[in-house]
Amino acid sequence: MKKSIAEFIGTFWLVLGGCGSAILAAAFPNVGIGLLGVSLAFGLTVVTAAYALGPISGAHLNPAVTFGLWAAGRFERKEVLPYVVSQVLGAITAAAVLYFIATGNGTPIGDFASNGYGDHSPGKYSLVACVLTEFVMTFMFLFVITGATSKNASPAFGGLAIGLCLTLVHLVSIPVTNTSVNPARSISQALFAGGWALSQLWLFILVPIVAGICAGAVYKFLFEKVDESDKVARGSISVIQKPESINQ
């Protein structure tokens, strides 16, 4: 239960901070934070959540991460569904909060930071380009996560590496898909935007999860010598843990 609550809070914070910066601050007159600011906001939410909640749940905050760590042999299958449900509910709750804030001055919500392809891609990129972007960016994000939290990595810097990686992912892919790499983040925004956002949501659920699983499998093949006796000990991506429980 504690892990599920931590995932709910962490994903809530990710969507509130990341999507909130895009909806409320990106184009604010004269002082808007723009693409760079939104990218940093997403990265900062992950860094702060990783250090705050990592010791409890591992701070996945993303179904693609949960599936990827499972594929890497570092997360138990029975935990996958509770984590994913908590992440989606946390994201939707954050989107609801953003909806009430964003409409507080009487303006419509517009696209509500939803992800899209084709005519709804920020740069009008094709479906193929958007699928490729989401796959590659999610794959590399998961690869960094598994590497930064491996037994040979420094646990104190794991959260920083992951947050910086997510910042870089957004810097590259916001113009293409508005950056998903996280099905929970996409679901929450599409539910409020409705219309085209819901009809295109399949891509931002399916592709990140497939990419996460592929990244976990490749990482396991290249680097991990999984022993059934210690598989459970590697069940999170926590960046701050007691020495005896640090991921191996």
N, C-alpha and C positions, 0 to 999 in steps of 0.2 A: 504493500500500500504506500509506504513512504517513497519508494522509487517512482511509482506512478504519479504521485503528487509532485515530486521533483520535476518529472518530465513535463507535466502540465504547466507548472510555473515557468520552467525554462523556455518552453516553446511559446508560451504567452509573451514572455519578455522578448524573444526573438522577433515575433511578428509585430508586437507593439513598437519596438525600437526601430526595426528595419523598415517594415512597411509604413510605419508612422512617419518616419523621416521622408519617405517618398511621397506620401499623401499630403503631409502638412508643411514640410519644410523645403522640399526640393526646388520648387519654383516660387517660393515666397518673394513678393516684390522687393527688389533691390538687394536683399541679403539671402536669397535662396542658396541652399547648399549644393545643389546640382548633383551630377552623377558621382563625382568624387565623394561628396558628403554622404550620399546614400550608401555607397559601397563601404565606407568607413563605419557607418552606423550598423550595418549588418555584421561586419567583423567584430565591432566592439560588443555587440550583444552576445556573440558566441564566446568571446574572451571572458567577459564578466560572468556569464552563466557557467562556463566551464570551471572556473575557480570557486564559484559559490556553490554549485550543485554537483560538481563532479564527484566528490566523495560520497554522495548519496546514491545517484543513479548512473553516473558516468556521463551525464549531460549529452545525450544523443541529440535531442531536440529536432529530430528529422527521421521519418520512416526509412529513407534511403540509407541513413547511417546505421540504423538498427538492423536492417536486412543485410547490409554490407558486413557488419561485424559478426553477424550470425554466419554468413558465408565464409568468413575468415576463420571460423572456429573459435571465436572469442566471445560468443554470446549464446545463451541457451535458447533453444527453440520455443520452449514454453513461455518465455518472457516476451517474445516478439509482439504478440497481439496486445497485451496490456500496455506495452510501451507505445505502440502505434496509436491505439485508441486515446491514450492520455495526450499524446502530441497533437492529434487532430482536434481534440476538444479544447486544448489550451490555445491553439491557433485560432479557432473559431471564436473563442471568448475574447481574445485580443482584437479580432476583426470587429466584433460587436462594439467594443469600447471605442475603437477608431471611428466606426460609423457614427456614433453619437457625438464624438468630438468634431469630426469633419463636417457634419451637418449643422453644427452649432452656430454657424454664422449665416445659415440660410442658403448655402451653395450646394449644388448637386455633387454626388460622390464621383461622377465620371467613371473612369475605368477602375478606380479603387486599387491601383497598383497590381492589377491582375496580369497574369502571364498570357502571351498570345503568339500566334504565328500568322504568316501571310499579311493580310490587311491590318491585323491587330498586333503585329510585331512593331515595336517602336521604330525600327528601321525598315519595315516592310520586307523582312527576310522570308524566304520560302519555307514550306513545311520541312523539306529535307535539311536545309541549313539549320533550322531550329532544333530538329531532332538530333543532328550531329553535335550542335553546341551543347545541348542539355546532357547528352551522353558523355561527351568528353569532359565537360566541366565537373559533372558529378563523379565520374570515374577518378579524376585527379584529386578531387576533394577527399574522397574516401581513401585514396592511396596515401595522401598526406596524413589523414587521421590515423590510419593503421600504423604507419611508420612513426609518427610523432608520439604514439602511445605504446610502442613496442618495448620489449625488455631492454633493448640497447639504447633507447632514447632517454634523454633527461626529463623526468616527470615534471619538473618545475617549469619547463618551457613548452610543454605540450599544448596548453591552452592558447598560448601566444601564437604558436605556429599554425594552429587550426584557424584561429581568428584572422590572421594575416592571409591565409590561403583563401578564406571565404571572401575577404575584401578583394583580392586579386580576381577571383571568379566573377564577382559583380562588375569590376572595372571592365572586364572583357565582354561579358555577355548581356549586360543591361540593354545595349542597343539592339540586340538580336531577339531575345525573348522576354526582356524585363527581369531576367534571372529567376529561375525557380530553384533547381537542384534540391528541392524540398517539397514533397507532395503536400505536407500539412500546410505549409505557407501558401501554396497554390489553391488548395481546397477552400481555405478560410476566406480568401479574397474573392474567389469566383462565386461563392454562395451569396455574397452581398452585391456583386456587380451584375450577376445573372446573365441572361442572354448569351452572347457569343462566348463569354468567359467560361460558362458552364459547358458549352458545346466543344470547346477546345481543351477542356481540363484533362481529358484522357492522356494527352501527351505528357503533361507535367506530373501525372501520377505514375504512368507506366515506365517512361524512359529513365527517370532518376532511380527508381527501384531496380530496374534491370541493370543499370550502370553500377549501382552500389553493389549488387550481388557479384557482378563481373569483377569489380575492383577487389572485393574481398576474396574471391576465388583465386585471382592472380597473385595477390599478396601472399595468400596461404601457400600457393605453389612455389613462389620464389623465396620466401623468407621464413615461413613458419614450419617448425617440426612439431606438429601437434601431438601431445601425449595425453591420452584420455584421462590420466590421473590428475593433470593440472589444467584441463580445459576450462573448468568452472572458474578457476582463479583469474582467467583472462576475460571475464565477462563484462567489462565496461571500458570506457575510454577516459576514465577519471584521470585528472592531471594532478590532483592533490589527494594523496591517500596515506594511511599509515604505512611505514616501510614494508611491513610484512604482507601488505595487500596490494602493492603496486603492480600494475599489469605486467605480465611477462610476455 
